[in-house]
Amino acid sequence: MYDPVQLRTFLTVAQTLSFTQAAARLGVRQSTVSQHVRRLEEATGRPLFARDTHSVALTEDGEAMLGFARTILEAHERAAAFFTGTRLRGRLRFGASEDFVLTRLPEILEGFRHEHPEVDLELSVELSGTLHERLDAGRLDLVLAKRRGPQDERGRLVWRDRMVWIGAEGLRVDPERPVPLIVFPPPGITRARALEVLERDGRAWRIACTSGSLSGLVAAARAGLGVMAHTRGLIPPGLVRVSGLPELGPVEFALLLGRRPAPAAEALAAAVLRGADRLSRPA
């Protein structure tokens, strides 16, 4: 009843919330993306997206279709692998941004290991900036990390969101005093963005806490030591958005392959892209 090609297009639009970006990721025309979505909506008899000239959002039926589409595509991939007789082997060094530690990324990795038991998967959880450096040095095969900035178009776009300021509930930032910052150490991309927007806005700041782990930053924020820049869709429990500070702008997460990507890296990249909507949901 449902065409896997149309379902893959639907998932890509749902993850990027952009017909243009979905077309770029899939390597097709934007009109083709629109056609796939329209045909899938005709097949379901329900609108899956609410869209206008400025935005794209999932409808309630679109949210429901996410799980069905992912399940159908995963079954399709398993069947294709079974009948082609392909068995992936070897070592796969995968690096993931710490942003995804508390999401459902482990579920995606567990499914991949089940499908490809002969692949030795090595997971590294680091700052996005560190992951970029390790990939460029040939020490990782595949990376899921923030893009370095608005001009960075490397890799395959997985998910787009906005960065916001967060802190303990009830925290107020005094406009007459330096902004107390809770940040990763360099080369953290989030850290660089926070400092850049504050300096551009002429706001004084001070470092209230530096930690190389997300759990350390969250603990400091929950204690009310200051504010931290964070992805809007991944706000940890116990923290809320803080107003009165300059906008941090959008953030994009992308998959980047090493110089000589092995079939296992391509297969894991495909699995992450299929399940990318789960990356914005807590475990």
Secondary structure, DSSP 4 states (H G I P E B T S, - for coil): ---HHHHHHHHHHHHHS-HHHHHHHHTS-HHHHHHHHHHHHHHHTS--EEE-SS-EEE-HHHHHHHHHHHHHHHHHHHHHHHHHT----EEEEEEEEGGGTTBTHHHHHHHHHHH-TTEEEEEEEE-HHHHHHHHHTTS-SEEEEE-SSTT---SEEEEEEEEEEEEETT----TTSPEEEEEPPTT-HHHHHHHHHHHHTT--EEEEEE-SSHHHHHHHHHTTS-BEEEEGGGPPTTEEE--SS----EEEEEEEE-SS--HHHHHHHHHHHHTGGGGGSB-
